[in-house]
Amino acid sequence: MISLAMGAIMLLAFEFGFRQNRGAMMTTHNQRVYDPLLKAFGEKFSKAGQLTAQQYKKLDGAGTTIKNMRTSATTGWILDWPFVLAFLIVLLYINWTAAIIAAIFMIIMIVLTAQRINLSLQIDSTTNLEIFLTGLMTVVIMSVGATQIIAGSLDVGLLIGSNILAARALQGANKYAKAKEAIKQRDRATTEIISFIKQ
């Protein structure tokens, strides 16, 4: 348990430092790429002639999307995917049943996030479903792990570690799916703005 606690603390410290560094790098990169685009868009938008209400709403929304994404850490979540897979590989090594359970819930979470708009789910409903899935996965892993402990094929320390790794993997999968959706929105907005500037 002491080793598990020390390892968790080291992991959290490394993750904090990595995220801080990554966030600064992503913000600098996004600003360098999108600031000139936003400047050109602003100049063209201010000099534009009569725009329909639909055109104005569409272009204004695209500009807002780019502004939000240039400093947003959401796009950086896409870089978490290798670590998510690393969590799953380690989990497979120490408790293969927990790894299978986590992989199933990861797939469900990714599909849920990708199909949120098609399923007409509001943000609050999606958040509640994410919390529900995380809790349900914990219950399933702990229940299956308890039977393994009774059978003598698993100990309490490994069960606790498995649950921690599974939760991190599920969280990472959720963020990865959200990052992909955010990047798709940003790319669509960028295409609309570039088309408007070239007119």
PyMOL commands that set and color helices and strands:
alter all, ss='L'
color gray80, all
select helices_A, chain A and resi 2-47+53-71+74-94+96-114+123-151+156-198
alter helices_A, ss='H'
color red, helices_A
deselect
rebuild
show_as cartoon
